């Protein structure tokens, strides 16, 4: 790849305004000026040189592949769950259960119900849905996904990742309890040993994967749905298999008192008591903790993941209400970016980077607190570290896998700017991604998939969505028909305009 404006996101945050990169067998072997990399190419055996494909990147911004380390695949719920059945106007909207500090009883009930929704998916439906949802991430430059529990079968996510050619750390939707109104103790909803057995089997299966694309990570969706037995069992799996762990902790204003009333301890203290608060933990949306818990998070060296471009639309205040996340970052904790998950299209990693760059800085009136290169690192190198995958991915450095994203610089937004990354974050976004490479394989080029027919992928997804929505989610057939008819009219209009 020759002549790019190349942002490496390596430990030195190197930027090469006219840089090149060489990858052999999917792994980066040289990064530097055009002359330096040309020399590395010339040093290869003739047969290696003849086999190379050269990408002309003279009008491209090149970045490491984005690492979305906290993601939920929810595309099976696209119709009823704050999705496609909404009216066209937003004037009658009401705050969802994540808004106004969190409706904790409803959060607990909804998250527990997802376990059974997953069981209702057929294997074919699960894989068709996973292929499409994960394609929307790959198309937007995400080369590595970190599942933190999805409304889909983990084996479907794994199969879809391999089929698409992207990386994925797979998990399960792990819940075994619910907190009901009018009660002062949780209610167990499923067999804890069965939940743990499913997780451990998944970890072992992914450990045997020979594609290099799959890993597994135990997760607990939320402390509101995790008994102490499940927590201790998860800690045991993490230790036995030397994996990371992820959960949402302290994400809501009302969460601390709520969890203490049902389980006897506030969220951070409880995870510490269960043996889950250490450097292996990716703590998601952790915006609410008392002073002692803040110290515990720092001393444990946990990893924080947040999704600043998503909070406003969901009614969450994980960043601005307490400033805990930016304060912990300023104190030295790793803080990464991620998209979270919604059943409709939602802000991608470029949009999360923009929100981090702007929101952190606005909160402190300091334009140097998070620079564009810091935001990029939060969505690449630091996120990879949170997944414990950083020895392979996350930066454009020699020895790493050749996972990269290319963005064209040939329109008005980039004229005369010496800093295309800054312009991309300011006025660009997911749609601008042109080329995506994973392990040296070009999977997206000119904004299109290179290995499959996108229309067929969408058709398979829509067929699975239709059957699953009517059979398991009990969406009336006429409502499904209207959604699909509306989309068909829109597509017909687009074709006519061409």
C-alpha positions in Angstrom: 0.0 0.0 0.0 1.8 3.1 -1.3 1.6 6.9 -0.7 -1.1 7.2 2.0 -1.6 9.7 4.8 -1.0 6.9 7.3 -2.0 7.1 11.0 -0.4 4.1 12.7 -2.0 4.4 16.2 1.1 2.7 17.5 2.6 3.6 20.9 4.3 6.6 19.4 1.2 7.8 17.6 3.2 8.1 14.4 1.7 9.9 11.4 3.3 9.5 7.9 1.8 12.1 5.5 3.2 10.1 2.6 3.6 6.6 4.0 3.6 3.1 2.8 2.9 -0.3 4.3 4.0 -3.9 3.3 2.1 -7.0 4.5 3.3 -10.5 3.7 1.1 -13.5 4.5 -1.4 -11.1 6.2 1.1 -9.6 8.7 2.7 -6.2 8.5 6.5 -6.5 7.7 7.3 -2.8 7.0 5.8 0.6 7.7 7.5 3.9 6.8 8.1 6.3 4.0 7.4 5.3 0.4 11.2 4.9 -0.2 11.7 2.8 2.9 8.9 0.4 2.1 9.8 0.3 -1.5 13.2 -0.9 -0.3 11.6 -3.6 1.8 9.6 -4.8 -1.2 12.8 -4.9 -3.3 14.4 -7.1 -0.7 11.7 -9.7 -1.1 12.4 -12.8 -3.3 11.2 -12.2 -6.9 8.4 -14.7 -6.5 7.1 -12.8 -3.5 7.3 -9.5 -5.3 5.4 -11.0 -8.2 2.6 -12.2 -5.9 2.0 -8.8 -4.2 -1.0 -6.7 -4.9 -0.3 -3.0 -4.7 -3.0 -0.6 -3.5 -2.5 3.0 -4.7 -3.3 5.1 -1.6 -2.0 8.5 -2.7 -5.5 10.0 -2.0 -6.3 8.0 1.0 -6.3 8.3 4.8 -5.2 4.9 6.1 -6.0 3.9 9.7 -5.9 0.6 11.7 -9.0 -1.5 11.5 -11.5 -0.3 14.1 -11.9 -2.5 17.2 -15.4 -2.4 18.6 -14.8 -4.2 21.9 -18.3 -3.8 23.4 -21.1 -4.7 21.0 -24.5 -6.5 21.2 -26.0 -8.1 18.1 -29.7 -7.1 18.4 -30.8 -7.2 14.7 -33.4 -10.0 15.4 -35.4 -7.4 17.5 -35.4 -4.8 14.8 -39.2 -4.6 14.5 -40.6 -4.4 18.0 -37.7 -3.3 20.2 -37.6 0.5 19.7 -37.3 -0.4 16.1 -39.0 -0.3 12.7 -42.6 -0.3 14.1 -42.2 3.2 15.4 -44.3 6.0 13.8 -42.6 8.5 11.4 -42.9 11.4 13.9 -40.8 11.6 17.0 -43.1 14.0 18.9 -44.9 11.2 20.8 -41.7 9.4 22.0 -41.2 8.6 25.6 -37.9 8.0 27.4 -36.9 4.3 27.3 -35.8 2.3 30.3 -32.2 3.5 30.0 -33.2 7.1 30.4 -33.7 9.4 33.5 -31.2 7.4 35.6 -32.5 4.0 34.6 -35.7 2.1 35.2 -33.8 -0.7 37.0 -36.7 -3.1 37.4 -37.5 -2.9 33.7 -33.9 -3.2 32.7 -33.6 -6.3 34.8 -36.8 -7.8 33.4 -35.9 -7.0 29.7 -32.4 -8.4 30.0 -33.6 -11.6 31.6 -36.3 -12.0 28.9 -33.6 -11.9 26.1 -32.3 -15.3 27.2 -35.5 -17.0 26.0 -35.6 -14.9 22.8 -32.3 -16.3 21.8 -33.5 -19.9 22.3 -36.3 -19.2 19.8 -34.0 -18.5 16.9 -33.4 -21.4 14.5 -29.7 -21.9 13.6 -30.4 -20.8 10.0 -32.2 -17.6 11.2 -29.4 -16.9 13.7 -26.7 -17.1 11.1 -28.5 -15.1 8.4 -29.2 -12.3 11.0 -25.6 -12.4 12.3 -24.1 -12.2 8.8 -26.0 -9.1 8.0 -25.6 -7.3 11.3 -21.8 -8.1 11.4 -21.5 -7.0 7.8 -22.9 -3.5 8.8 -20.0 -3.3 11.2 -17.4 -4.5 8.7 -18.7 -2.1 6.1 -18.1 0.8 8.5 -14.5 -0.2 9.2 -14.8 -2.5 12.2 -12.4 -5.4 11.7 -12.7 -6.8 15.2 -15.9 -7.2 17.3 -16.1 -7.8 21.0 -19.5 -9.4 21.8 -20.8 -8.7 25.3 -23.9 -10.8 25.0 -26.2 -10.7 22.0 -29.8 -11.7 21.1 -28.4 -14.4 18.9 -26.7 -17.8 19.2 -22.9 -17.5 19.9 -22.3 -20.2 17.3 -24.1 -18.1 14.7 -21.9 -15.1 15.5 -18.8 -17.3 15.2 -19.8 -18.8 11.9 -20.8 -15.4 10.5 -17.4 -13.9 11.5 -15.5 -16.7 9.7 -17.8 -16.4 6.7 -17.2 -12.6 6.5 -13.5 -12.9 7.3 -13.6 -10.5 10.2 -12.4 -11.1 13.8 -14.8 -11.6 16.7 -14.5 -12.3 20.4 -17.8 -14.3 21.0 -19.8 -14.5 24.2 -23.1 -15.6 25.6 -26.1 -13.8 27.0 -25.4 -14.8 30.6 -28.2 -14.2 33.1 -29.7 -16.4 35.9 -31.8 -14.0 37.9 -34.2 -11.1 37.8 -35.1 -8.3 40.3 -38.9 -7.9 40.5 -40.8 -4.9 42.0 -42.1 -5.3 45.5 -39.5 -7.9 46.5 -36.3 -7.4 48.4 -34.3 -10.3 46.9 -33.6 -11.5 43.4 -35.5 -14.4 41.9 -33.5 -17.1 40.2 -34.7 -17.7 36.6 -32.5 -20.5 35.3 -30.0 -23.1 36.3 -26.6 -21.4 37.1 -24.6 -24.5 36.3 -26.2 -24.8 32.8 -25.3 -21.1 32.1 -21.7 -21.7 33.2 -21.4 -24.9 31.2 -22.5 -23.1 28.0 -19.9 -20.4 28.6 -17.1 -22.8 29.3 -17.9 -24.9 26.3 -17.8 -21.8 24.1 -14.4 -20.8 25.4 -13.1 -24.3 24.7 -14.6 -24.3 21.2 -13.1 -21.0 20.2 -9.7 -21.9 21.7 -9.6 -24.8 19.1 -10.4 -22.4 16.2 -7.6 -22.5 13.5 -8.7 -19.5 11.5 -7.2 -16.9 13.8 -10.5 -14.9 13.6 -12.2 -16.2 16.8 -11.8 -15.9 20.5 -14.3 -16.2 23.4 -14.7 -14.0 26.5 -17.0 -14.7 29.4 -19.5 -11.9 30.1 -22.3 -11.1 32.4 -24.8 -8.8 30.8 -25.6 -6.9 34.0 -25.2 -7.3 37.7 -28.9 -7.0 38.1 -29.2 -10.4 36.4 -26.2 -12.3 38.0 -26.4 -14.3 41.2 -23.3 -14.6 43.4 -23.0 -18.2 42.2 -22.9 -17.2 38.6 -20.4 -14.4 39.4 -18.0 -16.8 41.2 -18.4 -19.4 38.5 -17.5 -16.8 35.8 -14.4 -15.8 37.8 -13.4 -19.4 37.9 -13.7 -19.8 34.1 -11.7 -16.6 33.5 -8.9 -17.9 35.7 -8.9 -21.4 34.3 -8.8 -20.3 30.7 -6.8 -17.1 31.1 -9.4 -14.9 29.4 -10.8 -11.4 29.8 -14.2 -10.7 31.2 -16.8 -7.9 30.5 -19.9 -6.6 32.1 -21.9 -3.4 32.5 -21.1 -1.9 35.9 -22.3 1.3 37.4 -23.9 2.4 34.2 -27.0 4.0 35.7 -27.7 6.6 38.4 -30.2 4.4 40.2 -28.0 1.2 39.9 -26.0 1.4 43.1 -28.9 1.4 45.6 -30.9 -1.0 43.5 -28.2 -3.7 43.3 -27.4 -3.3 47.0 -31.1 -3.8 47.9 -31.3 -7.1 46.0 -27.8 -8.5 46.3 -26.3 -6.8 49.4 -23.5 -4.7 47.9 -23.1 -1.9 45.4 -22.0 -2.9 41.9 -18.2 -2.3 42.1 -17.9 -3.8 45.6 -19.9 -6.8 44.6 -17.8 -7.6 41.5 -14.7 -7.2 43.8 -16.1 -9.7 46.3 -16.8 -12.2 43.5 -13.3 -12.0 42.3 -14.1 -10.2 39.1 -12.5 -6.8 39.7 -9.0 -6.9 38.2 -7.0 -6.1 35.1 -8.9 -8.7 33.1 -12.2 -6.8 33.5 -13.7 -4.6 30.8 -16.1 -2.5 32.8 -18.7 -0.9 30.5 -20.4 2.5 30.8 -19.1 2.8 34.4 -20.2 6.3 35.2 -21.5 5.9 38.7 -19.4 4.9 41.7 -18.7 6.4 45.1 -15.2 7.6 46.1 -14.2 4.2 47.6 -15.3 2.4 44.5 -13.3 4.8 42.3 -10.2 3.9 44.2 -11.0 0.2 43.8 -11.3 0.6 40.0 -8.0 2.4 39.8 -6.2 0.0 42.1 -7.6 -3.0 40.2 -6.4 -1.6 36.8 -9.7 -2.4 35.1 -10.4 -1.4 31.5 -13.3 1.0 30.8 -15.3 1.0 27.6 -17.8 3.7 26.8 -20.0 4.8 23.9 -20.4 8.6 24.0 -22.2 9.0 20.7 -25.0 6.7 21.9 -25.8 8.1 25.3 -27.9 11.1 24.4 -30.3 9.2 22.2 -30.8 6.6 24.9 -31.2 9.1 27.7 -28.0 7.9 29.5 -25.6 10.2 31.3 -22.6 7.9 31.9 -20.1 10.6 30.9 -21.4 14.0 31.8 -23.3 13.5 35.1 -20.4 12.4 37.2 -17.3 12.8 35.0 -16.1 9.4 36.4 -15.0 8.0 33.0 -12.9 11.0 31.9 -11.5 11.3 35.5 -10.4 7.7 35.5 -8.8 8.2 32.1 -7.0 11.2 33.4 -5.8 9.1 36.4 -4.3 6.5 34.0 -6.9 3.8 33.3 -7.3 2.5 29.8 -10.5 3.9 28.3 -11.7 2.6 25.0 -14.6 3.4 22.6 -17.4 1.0 21.4 -20.8 1.3 19.8 -23.0 -0.7 22.2 -25.9 -2.2 20.2 -29.3 -1.1 19.0 -31.7 -2.9 16.6 -31.6 0.0 14.1 -28.5 1.6 12.5 -26.6 3.4 15.3 -23.4 5.5 15.6 -20.4 3.6 14.3 -16.8 3.8 15.5 -16.0 7.0 13.6 -18.9 8.7 15.2 -17.9 7.4 18.6 -14.4 8.8 18.0 -15.9 12.2 17.1 -18.0 12.2 20.2 -15.1 11.3 22.5 -12.9 14.0 20.9 -15.6 16.6 21.3 -17.3 15.7 24.6 -14.3 15.0 26.8 -12.7 18.3 25.7 -15.9 20.3 26.1 -16.4 18.9 29.7 -13.0 20.3 30.7 -12.7 23.3 28.3 -9.4 21.6 27.2 -9.0 21.0 23.5 -5.8 18.9 24.2 -7.4 16.5 26.6 -8.4 14.1 23.8 -6.7 14.8 20.5 -7.9 13.2 17.3 -5.0 10.7 17.6 -6.2 9.9 21.1 -9.7 9.2 19.9 -8.3 7.0 17.2 -6.2 5.0 19.7 -9.4 4.6 21.9 -11.1 2.9 19.0 -8.1 0.8 17.9 -5.0 0.1 20.0 -6.5 0.7 23.4 -9.7 -1.2 22.5 -7.6 -4.2 21.4 -5.8 -4.1 24.7 -9.2 -4.3 26.4 -9.9 -7.4 24.4 -6.5 -8.8 25.4 -5.8 -9.1 21.6 -3.3 -6.2 21.3 -0.4 -8.5 20.5 -2.0 -9.1 17.1 -4.2 -6.1 16.2 -5.0 -2.5 17.0 -2.1 -0.6 15.3 -0.2 -0.4 12.0 3.1 -1.7 13.4 5.5 -4.3 12.2 4.4 -7.7 13.4 0.7 -6.9 13.7 -2.0 -8.4 11.5 -2.7 -6.2 8.4 -6.1 -5.0 9.5 -6.7 -1.5 8.1 -9.2 1.0 6.8 -8.9 3.4 3.9 -10.9 6.6 3.5 -10.8 8.7 0.3 -9.5 12.3 0.7 -10.6 13.7 -2.7 -13.6 15.9 -1.8 -14.1 19.4 -0.4 -13.8 18.3 3.3 -10.1 17.5 2.9 -8.9 20.4 0.7 -5.6 21.9 2.0 -5.8 20.3 5.4 -2.5 18.9 6.8 -4.6 16.7 9.2 -7.0 14.5 7.4 -7.8 12.5 10.5 -9.0 15.6 12.2 -11.2 16.4 9.2 -12.5 12.8 9.0 -13.6 13.0 12.7 -15.1 16.5 12.3 -17.2 16.0 9.2 -16.7 12.4 8.1 -18.1 9.2 9.3 -18.8 5.5 8.8 -20.2 5.9 5.3 -16.8 7.3 4.1 -15.0 4.1 4.6 -14.0 2.9 1.2 -11.7 -0.1 1.7 -11.4 -2.6 4.6 -8.6 -5.1 4.9 -8.4 -7.9 7.5 -5.3 -10.0 7.7 -4.1 -8.8 4.3 -7.4 -9.7 2.6 -9.4 -6.9 1.0 -13.0 -7.5 2.2 -14.5 -4.2 1.2 -13.4 -2.1 -1.8 -15.0 1.0 -3.2 -17.6 0.6 -0.4 -18.7 -2.8 -1.6 -18.2 -6.3 -0.4 -15.6 -8.2 -2.5 -16.6 -11.8 -1.5 -20.4 -12.0 -1.7 -23.6 -10.4 -3.1 -24.9 -7.8 -0.7 -28.5 -8.0 -2.1 -28.5 -11.7 -1.3 -27.2 -11.1 2.2 -30.0 -8.6 2.8 -32.7 -10.9 1.4 -31.6 -13.7 3.6 -31.6 -11.4 6.6 -35.1 -10.1 5.8 -36.5 -13.6 5.4 -35.1 -14.6 8.8 -36.3 -11.4 10.4 -39.8 -11.9 9.0 -40.1 -15.5 10.2 -38.6 -14.9 13.6 -40.6 -11.7 14.3 -43.9 -13.4 13.5 -43.2 -16.8 15.2 -41.4 -15.7 18.4 -41.9 -12.0 18.9 -45.6 -12.3 17.9 -45.5 -9.3 15.5 -48.7 -9.3 13.4 -48.1 -10.3 9.8 -49.8 -7.1 8.6 -47.3 -5.0 10.6 -44.4 -6.9 9.2 -45.9 -6.5 5.7 -46.2 -2.7 6.1 -42.6 -2.4 7.2 -41.3 -4.3 4.3 -43.6 -2.6 1.8 -42.4 0.8 3.0 -38.8 -0.2 2.5 -39.6 -1.6 -0.9 -41.2 1.7 -2.0 -38.1 3.6 -0.8 -35.8 1.2 -2.7 -37.9 1.6 -5.9 -37.7 5.3 -5.6 -33.9 5.1 -5.3 -33.7 2.9 -8.4 -35.9 5.3 -10.3 -33.7 8.2 -9.4 -30.6 6.5 -10.8 
